[in-house]
Amino acid sequence: MKEINKSTFDKSLFGLTGIHYAKKSMEAYHHAKNMVEQESPIVLEICEACARICHDCVRELQDMEDNDLDEIIEICLANALLCEELIKDLKQ
C-alpha cells in the first residue's frame, strides 16, 4: 500500500472539503427552487435560509485560504446568487 505524505493528505482533505461545500450549496439551491415550484407557504424564509447556507459555504472555503478551491468557491457563490434571484422574484 502506498503511503501518503502529510502535504498530499492535506491537499486531498481540502479538495474533499471543497466538494462537500459545493454539494451542500447545490442542494440548498435545489431545495429552495423546489419549494418555489411547490408554492410552499414559507417559501421566502426557505429561500433566505438556503441563500445563507450557500454564503456560509463560500466563507468556510475562503477561510481555508487555498487558491485551488477558487473554482469551488465560485460554484457556491453561483448557488447563493441563484437563491437570491429566487428571493428577488418572490418579492416582486
Backbone bond lengths (Angstrom), bond angles and torsions (degrees), N, CA, C in turn:
res aa  C-N    CA-C-N  psi(-1)  N-CA   C-N-CA  omega(-1)  CA-C   N-CA-C  phi
1 M - - - 1.452 - - 1.524 108.85 -
2 K 1.302 116.04 134.02 1.457 121.97 -178.77 1.522 109.74 -76.76
3 E 1.330 116.09 134.91 1.459 120.63 177.34 1.518 110.16 -87.07
4 I 1.308 115.81 145.99 1.458 121.81 178.87 1.517 108.11 -106.98
5 N 1.333 115.65 130.30 1.460 118.26 178.28 1.528 109.77 -77.87
6 K 1.300 116.59 166.93 1.468 123.13 -175.92 1.526 111.74 -58.40
7 S 1.315 117.51 -43.25 1.464 121.58 -178.25 1.530 110.97 -63.08
8 T 1.317 116.76 -45.61 1.469 121.11 178.89 1.521 110.51 -64.52
9 F 1.319 116.42 -41.16 1.467 120.97 178.49 1.534 110.66 -61.66
10 D 1.326 116.40 -47.92 1.469 120.29 179.64 1.526 111.27 -60.11
11 K 1.329 116.82 -42.90 1.465 121.00 -179.97 1.527 110.07 -63.31
12 S 1.323 116.55 -42.34 1.466 120.77 178.40 1.519 110.83 -64.39
13 L 1.316 116.29 -40.95 1.457 120.76 179.85 1.534 110.63 -64.31
14 F 1.323 117.40 -41.74 1.465 120.74 177.21 1.529 109.88 -62.42
15 G 1.318 116.69 -43.08 1.457 120.53 179.44 1.518 112.17 -61.78
16 L 1.326 116.43 -45.03 1.470 120.56 178.18 1.523 111.79 -64.62
17 T 1.320 116.15 -38.68 1.468 120.24 177.50 1.521 109.83 -64.37
18 G 1.317 116.75 -41.44 1.458 120.76 177.21 1.520 111.93 -60.37
19 I 1.315 116.49 -43.99 1.465 120.99 178.06 1.525 110.22 -61.87
20 H 1.316 116.76 -41.18 1.470 121.08 178.22 1.534 110.67 -58.93
21 Y 1.330 117.24 -47.14 1.467 120.43 -179.30 1.523 111.71 -67.68
22 A 1.327 117.69 -37.00 1.465 119.99 177.39 1.526 110.19 -63.10
23 K 1.316 115.79 -42.94 1.470 120.31 178.65 1.529 110.89 -65.30
24 K 1.317 116.31 -42.68 1.467 120.87 179.76 1.528 111.02 -60.86
25 S 1.328 117.38 -44.47 1.461 120.07 -179.36 1.529 111.03 -68.83
26 M 1.327 116.66 -37.24 1.464 120.16 178.24 1.529 110.26 -64.67
27 E 1.317 116.50 -42.48 1.460 120.36 178.71 1.531 111.05 -64.62
28 A 1.315 116.82 -37.73 1.465 120.32 178.31 1.528 109.99 -63.21
29 Y 1.324 116.69 -46.32 1.464 119.40 179.20 1.526 110.85 -61.43
30 H 1.330 116.77 -47.02 1.465 119.63 -178.49 1.529 111.36 -62.57
31 H 1.316 116.96 -36.14 1.460 120.21 176.99 1.530 109.87 -63.73
32 A 1.323 116.39 -45.57 1.469 120.51 178.98 1.528 110.03 -60.28
33 K 1.316 116.49 -46.09 1.463 121.07 -179.40 1.530 110.84 -61.22
34 N 1.318 116.62 -43.08 1.467 120.58 178.76 1.527 111.21 -62.25
35 M 1.321 116.77 -39.79 1.466 119.92 -179.86 1.533 111.43 -67.71
36 V 1.329 116.23 -34.12 1.465 119.99 175.31 1.529 108.86 -63.99
37 E 1.323 116.40 -46.37 1.461 121.25 -178.33 1.534 111.69 -64.58
38 Q 1.327 116.98 -31.88 1.462 121.20 179.99 1.530 112.30 -87.38
39 E 1.324 115.34 -1.39 1.465 121.89 178.71 1.534 112.10 54.39
40 S 1.320 114.86 47.77 1.466 120.72 177.34 1.527 110.23 -59.91
41 P 1.329 117.91 141.59 1.469 119.94 179.36 1.537 113.22 -66.89
42 I 1.319 116.82 -17.08 1.469 120.00 179.31 1.530 110.75 -114.98
43 V 1.314 115.98 30.01 1.459 121.20 -174.29 1.529 113.05 -59.61
44 L 1.318 118.08 -38.89 1.461 119.80 -179.38 1.525 110.85 -62.19
45 E 1.318 116.76 -46.24 1.466 120.88 178.93 1.522 111.46 -62.35
46 I 1.317 116.58 -38.77 1.465 120.86 178.95 1.521 110.09 -64.92
47 C 1.319 116.77 -46.45 1.466 120.25 -179.93 1.525 111.57 -62.64
48 E 1.333 116.66 -39.87 1.466 120.01 178.31 1.526 110.79 -65.28
49 A 1.328 117.54 -40.30 1.463 120.93 178.23 1.528 110.39 -65.76
50 C 1.315 116.43 -40.25 1.466 119.99 179.50 1.531 111.08 -66.80
51 A 1.307 117.59 -38.47 1.466 120.77 176.43 1.533 110.06 -62.25
52 R 1.339 116.40 -40.94 1.473 119.93 177.76 1.524 110.87 -62.80
53 I 1.319 116.82 -41.11 1.469 120.36 177.92 1.524 109.90 -59.02
54 C 1.322 116.34 -45.99 1.468 120.33 -179.88 1.527 111.33 -62.17
55 H 1.331 116.76 -44.57 1.470 119.80 178.90 1.530 110.97 -65.80
56 D 1.322 117.47 -35.10 1.469 120.40 176.20 1.525 110.41 -63.20
57 C 1.325 116.98 -39.17 1.468 120.67 177.24 1.523 110.49 -61.51
58 V 1.322 116.22 -42.65 1.464 120.75 178.06 1.526 110.00 -59.66
59 R 1.332 116.63 -48.58 1.474 120.34 -178.49 1.532 111.75 -62.54
60 E 1.308 116.56 -42.95 1.469 119.76 179.74 1.529 110.98 -60.77
61 L 1.316 116.02 -42.91 1.464 119.70 179.57 1.529 111.38 -68.59
62 Q 1.324 117.62 -39.95 1.462 120.31 178.18 1.526 110.39 -63.47
63 D 1.325 117.06 -35.88 1.464 121.09 179.61 1.527 112.08 -65.29
64 M 1.333 116.56 -22.07 1.469 119.92 179.19 1.526 111.72 -73.02
65 E 1.339 116.63 -17.49 1.468 123.13 176.58 1.522 112.65 50.88
66 D 1.332 115.71 51.94 1.467 121.66 177.58 1.525 107.76 -125.56
67 N 1.327 116.68 112.11 1.464 121.03 -177.24 1.522 112.85 -62.11
68 D 1.321 117.41 -21.05 1.459 120.18 178.32 1.530 111.69 -69.73
69 L 1.323 117.01 -12.22 1.463 120.97 -179.91 1.526 112.57 -94.86
70 D 1.329 117.36 3.13 1.465 120.49 -175.90 1.530 113.07 -57.10
71 E 1.323 117.88 -41.38 1.461 120.38 179.96 1.525 111.14 -66.66
72 I 1.303 116.64 -36.64 1.465 120.44 178.76 1.525 109.54 -69.52
73 I 1.320 116.69 -38.08 1.462 120.67 175.80 1.529 109.39 -59.56
74 E 1.326 116.83 -42.34 1.458 120.92 179.10 1.529 111.28 -62.24
75 I 1.328 117.99 -37.17 1.466 121.82 177.57 1.525 109.78 -63.27
76 C 1.328 116.22 -46.55 1.468 120.01 179.28 1.519 111.19 -63.67
77 L 1.308 116.16 -40.01 1.462 120.64 178.25 1.532 110.73 -65.38
78 A 1.317 116.83 -39.65 1.469 120.19 177.35 1.526 110.05 -61.51
79 N 1.332 117.64 -41.44 1.462 120.71 177.76 1.528 110.93 -63.32
80 A 1.320 116.46 -39.69 1.467 120.60 177.50 1.525 110.26 -62.26
81 L 1.322 116.48 -43.92 1.467 120.47 -179.99 1.527 111.15 -65.20
82 L 1.321 117.14 -36.55 1.464 120.26 176.62 1.526 110.90 -64.67
83 C 1.330 116.39 -40.64 1.471 119.88 175.44 1.519 110.59 -61.84
84 E 1.319 116.29 -42.31 1.459 120.32 179.95 1.529 111.66 -65.12
85 E 1.325 117.38 -33.42 1.463 120.47 175.44 1.526 110.28 -65.17
86 L 1.339 117.16 -39.79 1.453 120.47 176.82 1.528 109.94 -61.01
87 I 1.334 115.84 -43.70 1.477 120.83 179.59 1.522 109.85 -61.69
88 K 1.316 115.92 -46.22 1.470 120.82 -179.94 1.531 110.20 -58.61
89 D 1.331 116.86 -45.17 1.466 120.71 179.76 1.521 111.91 -64.19
90 L 1.324 116.95 -36.05 1.463 120.70 179.69 1.524 112.13 -68.13
91 K 1.321 115.87 -30.93 1.461 120.04 -176.83 1.527 112.78 -83.21
92 Q 1.320 117.00 -7.05 1.477 119.42 -179.79 1.503 111.47 -81.89
